[in-house]
Amino acid sequence: MSLSLDPEFARVFAPMAEAMAGTTPPAVGDVAARRALWEPIIGAASAAQPVPADVTTTEYHAIADDGTKITLRWYAKTDAPAGPAGPAALFFHGGGYIFGHIDLFDGPVARYVSAGGVPMLSVEYRRAPEHPFPTPVEDAYTALRWLHEHAGDLGVDPSRIGVMGDSAGGGLAAALTILARERGGPSIARQILLMPMLDDRTATPDPHIEPYLLWSYDDSRTAWPALLGDAAGGPDVPATAAPARLEDATGLPPAYIEVGQLDVFRDEDLAYALKLSRAGVPVEFHLHPGVPHEFDSIAFTTDVARRAVADRVRALASL
């Protein structure tokens, strides 16, 4: 039996699939066209569900080592009871390192906070190619240090800070755990990696999944060189840029990893879960049959999306 779309997802996705069938994909290397194509889609998906009324946001800023001001957005439940310090999570948005910003992800982050009660800090890390590696992961590290330094003011237990992200944001969360281990902290309690982008060497198309892809191999052939330049795919890429390059996962925080079966990142995510497991890192892994990249935001009413979101909220609540 060949692979196919989940029937419920296929029904919801049909209008979008029909619209996409009539468009020409951007050429390899065309970052501007990808921004123009995908950012309106992300924004529409984010706004398609209600933004919870019980979540408030507060703007903060952290200063990176190069002097740049990094915007941080804190999401917390309005009616959160006073009490002992609790958990929190840093959130890094998707977009292949080349598009997306925190405003486009207001809805998803607020919904995670509303459902699970765990406050989150969304990070406006700088994007490639204008800001290639290591800038994005250094921005992430700046945000991690800031949250640890301000944990007391925000009612956060610094021993219960997790990192979370989708797609490139998931890759960035994974890279941050590696960087924090290299630098001896600050500590990270858990990594929640949603369909993470981990391997700059994923270039050979899988004919079984290629007909169903939303994020394509050409997208990856554009994004990784934007982040890494000529080093992409070569022998000298560090794990803090592409976490799949990691050789020793010892001591990394427990991981929740999920990916769709019809996703370019499927194999690298499976391999990363195995690599962590073999180093003694606790891993919860989900492979969702019949769905492509970002399936949950495209078809949020489907059973598979509801299951995935419920598992993410449970992972956050476990911090």
N, C-alpha and C positions, 0 to 999 in steps of 0.2 A: 504494500500500500504506500502510495506517495504522500508526501507532506501536503498539507492544505491548511487554509485559514480556519480557525474556530468558527463554526457556523453563525453563532450569535454576533461575534465580532464582524464577520463578513457582511452581515446585514446592516449593521450600524455604519460600517466603513464605506459601504458601496457608493454613496454620493461623492465622498472625497476621492475615492479611487477613480471614479468616472471623470471628475474634474482634472485630476492629475494626469490621466491618460492623454488628455489633449494638450499638455504642455511639454516643452522641451527642457530636459534637465540642464542645469548650469554646467558649463564646461569645467573640466578638472582645473583647479587653481583659481577659479573665479569666486573669491570670498564675498565680494560685494553682492553678487547675484544671489548667493545663498542667504545672506542677511535679508535681502529684499523679499525672498521667497518665504523663509521660515519664520521670521519674527512676527509677521501678522498672524500666521497660523498658531504659533505658540500663544500669542496674546488672546486670540479668539478662544482657544481651548481653555485657557486659564479663566476667562470670564464667563464661560458657558455654564459654570456652576456657581451657586451663591457664595459670596464671601461671608464667612461667619460673623455674626454681630457680636459674639462674645470674645473676640480677639482684638487687642489693641497693638499698634505698632509705634515704635520710638526709634528715631534716627540717631545713630552715633557715628563716630569716625575714629579710625586708627591711623597712625602715621607709619608708613612703610620705611624700611631702612634707607631708601633713596629719597625720602622726604615727601613722597606722594601721599595725599589724603585718601584713604580707602573708606568708602561708605559701608556701614553695617546697619542692618535693620533688625530690630529686636521685636519678636512676636511673643505675646504672652496673653493668657486668658484674663479677661477683665475681672472676673470674680474669683481669681485664684486665692485660696485661703492663706492667711499668714501662718507661718509655721517654720519648721526647720528647713535648712537649705536643701534643695532638690536638684534633679538632673536638668540638663540642657543639651542642645545639639547645635553645632554649626551646620549650615546648609549651603551647598554649592550647586548652582544651577547648571543645566545642560546647555548644549549649543556647539559641541565639537571644538571648544576653545576659541571659536571664531565668531559666534553670534550669541545673542541672549543677554539679558541683564535682569537685575532683581525685580524690577517693576513687573516684568512679564510672569513672574512666579509668585506674586503676592497671593493669588488664590490658593494654589497647592500648599504653600507653607502655612497659611492661616488655617486651612482645613486640617492639616496634620496636628497643629497646636490645639485646635478646637476639639478634635476627636480624642487626642491622647493626653492633653493637659500638660505636655512637656514644652516649655518655651524653646524658641529657636532663634538663632542669629544668622540671617542671610547675608552673604558676603558678595560685594560688587568687585570681584577680582578683575584685573585687567586682561584684555583679550588679545590673542594673536590675530594677524601677524604684526600688528603695531607693537605688541608687547610679547615677544616670544619667551620661551623657557629661558631662565627660571622664574620670570616675573609672576605668572599665575600662582605657582606653588609658594613662592615667597609671600605673596599677598595673603594666601591662605594661612601661612604660618604666622603672619602678623595678626590676623584675626584670632587665631588660637591663643596667642600670647595675650591679646587684649581681653579675651573672655576670661582667661584665668586670672588676669590682674584685676578685673572688675567683678569677679564672681561674687564677692561679698555684697557689693552694692545691688546686685541683681537677684540675690537670694539663691545663688547657685552653689552647689557642692562641687568644688573643682575636681574631685575624684570621680565625678559622674558626668563628665562632658564627653559627648559622642560627636562623630562627624557623619554627615549624610549628603548624598548627592545623586543626581541622575545623569547618565550618559557621561559627557566630559566631566560634569560635576562629581560623578561617582569615581571616575579616574583620579580627579583631583583630591577627593577625600582619601582614597587609597594611597596616593603619593604623599599626602600630608602625614599619614601615620608612619610611613617609612622615614620621612624627613625628621619628624619628631623623635623617632627612635634613634636616628643618627646623632641628633643634637642633645640627647638626654632629657627630652621633655619639651614643652609641657605634656602632661599625661593625657591620653585619650582612652576612654573606657570602652568604646565600641565603634565599629565602622559599619555603616549601613549603605551598601553599594547597590544602586538601582541601575540595572543594565549598563554597568560601567564600561567606559572606553579605556582600555588598558594596554593595548599592544600596537605599536607603530608598524609592525611587520605583517599585519593582517591585510594581505593584498590579493591573494589568489581566490577568485570567486568560487563559491559553492553553488553549483547549478541547481541543487535541490531547494535552496532558499532564495536564490536571486530574484525569481519572479515576484516575491512577496515583500521585498525590502522597501522600507521608507528611508532610513539612513543607508546610503549605498556605498559600494566600494569606491566609487569616484569621490564621494563625500570624504571618505577616510583618506584617499590619495590627495585631497586638498587640505584637510585639516592638519594632518600630522606634519607635513612640510611647513605649513604656516607656523606651527608651534616650534618645530625643531630645525627648520632650515634644511641644509644639505645633509645633516646628520641622520635624518629620518630613514629608518630601515637599515642603517649601517651598524657597525659593531660597537660604537661608542656612546650609545644612548643610556643614560643612567635610569635606575628604577624610580627615582623621584620625578622623572619626566614620563616614563612609560612603565607602570608598576609590573607589567608582565615580565620585565627584564630582571626582576628581583631573583637573586640566587638563594638567599637565606631569609626565610620569613619568621625565624625564631623571635619570640617576644612581641610580636605585633598583637594588637587588641582583637578580641573576638569579632567575627564578621557575620553580617547578614548580607547575602548576595542573591540577586534575582535577575533573570533575563528571559526573554521570549525565545521560543524555539526557532522562530523565523527572523532572527536578529543577526546582523553582521558580527556582533560582539559575543555571540553564543559560545563559540569554542574557547575564546580567550578567557571568558568568565568561568567556564567549567574548569579550565586549566588552573586558573588562579585559586579557585576554591580548593582544588586538589593540592596545590602547592602549600597553601596555608595549613590545610589539614595535616599534611605530612610533616609539618614543622610543629605540630602540637597545638595549633591555634584553633579554638572552637569555631566551627562554621555551620551556619544554617543556609542551605542553598535551595533555591526554587527555580525550576525550569518550566515555564508556562507554555503548554502546547498550543500551537496554532495561532500565535500572535507575533507581530513584528515589534520593532523599536517604538517606544513611547505609546504602547497600546492602551495604557490606562487613561491617558489624557485625551486620546482620540475617541475612545468608546467607553466613557466612564460608567455608563449604565450597565455594562455587561457583567456577567457573573465573574469572569476571570479578572476584570479590573477591580471589582469589589473585594474579591479574595486577596488580591495583591495589596490593595490599600490597607485592608484590615491587618495583614501581616506586618506591614511597615509600621503601622501605629503600635502594634504589639511590640515590635522591636524597639521603638522609641521608648515605650513605657517600661521596658526592661532595664533602661539605663540606671 
